[in-house]
């Protein structure tokens, strides 16, 4: 199952040595099943909601896991405003 979310993998620093678990999300490296897709959708939805609160603000992302979420916070507000 291919993710419907398009994450800019060239902008993410990822480690292929990280095990595939639900403890952290690494877009484009999740398991190919419906449960993983739902989990990714849940995480993506949280960042989409958060993005409406951080537009034009400084953001500190603490304990960010693989770091994909900060890229969503940078990308989504631009697409929402356009």
ABEGO torsion letter per residue (X at the ends): XBBABBBBAAABBBBAABBBBAABBBBGABBBBAAAAAAAAAAAAAAAAAAAAABGBBBBBBGAEAGAAAAAAAAAAAAAAX
